[in-house]
């Protein structure tokens, strides 16, 4: 699937390279999938098959290098069906966080040897704290600072079954204390993770996740008059899963259809739908069918970059009713980059982003009736919707360019390397 953390990492690596830095973007588990130019290496570290087999059997912790190499072939790894459901990955998550004390020690040693002998980096930057088990080994072997970007790890950890939830959180706290620096994508998440990881707030640097704005709308949308032929389009762009809240948006859509005075509306959804969430999606479709709303709903699937931008530009309102606080709000930023106002829950990074941009309306989380009320306000008042979209468009294009993210990141690297 297109993963937000991977998209952000790829965009940052490309921007750092364009700024004259020597950057190597190295995928872990599977080859990187990005919706723009892929600047990652062909080499995959901690290949998913090797990691899984070493977790399951001591035999694979002693296999010869040529067999590991075969299992790490990108073509093979690309065909893997991703299984990232936390309830099934507790032992593996804890093992990876334990680093040299975990069952994937062989993979960590291979990574350290390769970086020390062939790459010789000045800084190592981890894209998620779920990889932080490698930090102390790499810092010691390479004698360089190891940095980590925090990217929603708490959501994964808190869904692990016990005792793995507690063990994983304890390991995260221990390992993150060994890092040279931590990076958070928002003020909200920096404050939250300082408490969650039990680290001093000043150890976390806030660097916003910027966007590659190429291809996004250079001008915000003009106000338009809806019609039966071109109804108001309410949209959703995220992974199709319970925690992202499409079911709540479908319920709110049903409530809006009961409003006789509203102009014609439709609901459009896009995003990755994994095998494990197909039953959830079928339940939403049954709900829409029972209420006679199927004709007003369209699922367009997972989109590449061009399709994603076109989709966002086709919407009048964007909503991602996440049931848990989010750390980055990347899809909402992309919507704003195209002048699309948003109705989002008043928690996590969304509260911070709406306050900063004026890009939409907040509502009480996990209350479809409140979501419907926010959507109704934006649909009924096109002047308000247009103003929100224009304000957010201006802010995102000014403050969320990936080049600004690269500049802040280079400043952090420079500070760490001069210590």
CORPESUL-V689371 format. One record per run of one state. SS is the DSSP state (2 for helix, 1 for strand, 0 for the rest). FROM is the first residue (numbers start at 1). TO is the last residue. If there is no record, write none. Layout:
ss:SS from:FROM to:TO
ss:SS from:FROM to:TO
This chain:
ss:0 from:1 to:3
ss:2 from:4 to:18
ss:0 from:19 to:24
ss:1 from:25 to:28
ss:0 from:29 to:39
ss:1 from:40 to:45
ss:0 from:46 to:47
ss:2 from:48 to:56
ss:0 from:57 to:57
ss:2 from:58 to:61
ss:0 from:62 to:64
ss:2 from:65 to:71
ss:0 from:72 to:73
ss:2 from:74 to:78
ss:0 from:79 to:85
ss:2 from:86 to:88
ss:0 from:89 to:89
ss:2 from:90 to:97
ss:0 from:98 to:98
ss:2 from:99 to:101
ss:0 from:102 to:104
ss:2 from:105 to:119
ss:0 from:120 to:122
ss:1 from:123 to:126
ss:0 from:127 to:128
ss:2 from:129 to:142
ss:0 from:143 to:144
ss:1 from:145 to:150
ss:0 from:151 to:152
ss:2 from:153 to:157
ss:0 from:158 to:163
ss:2 from:164 to:176
ss:0 from:177 to:180
ss:1 from:181 to:184
ss:0 from:185 to:186
ss:2 from:187 to:197
ss:0 from:198 to:200
ss:2 from:201 to:203
ss:1 from:204 to:206
ss:0 from:207 to:210
ss:1 from:211 to:211
ss:0 from:212 to:231
ss:1 from:232 to:237
ss:0 from:238 to:241
ss:2 from:242 to:244
ss:0 from:245 to:245
ss:2 from:246 to:257
ss:0 from:258 to:264
ss:1 from:265 to:270
ss:0 from:271 to:274
ss:2 from:275 to:290
ss:0 from:291 to:293
ss:2 from:294 to:296
ss:1 from:297 to:299
ss:0 from:300 to:304
ss:2 from:305 to:314
ss:0 from:315 to:316
ss:1 from:317 to:318
ss:0 from:319 to:329
ss:2 from:330 to:337
ss:0 from:338 to:340
ss:1 from:341 to:345
ss:0 from:346 to:347
ss:2 from:348 to:357
ss:0 from:358 to:359
ss:1 from:360 to:363
ss:0 from:364 to:367
ss:2 from:368 to:380
ss:0 from:381 to:381
ss:2 from:382 to:399
ss:0 from:400 to:400
ss:1 from:401 to:401
ss:2 from:402 to:418
ss:0 from:419 to:419
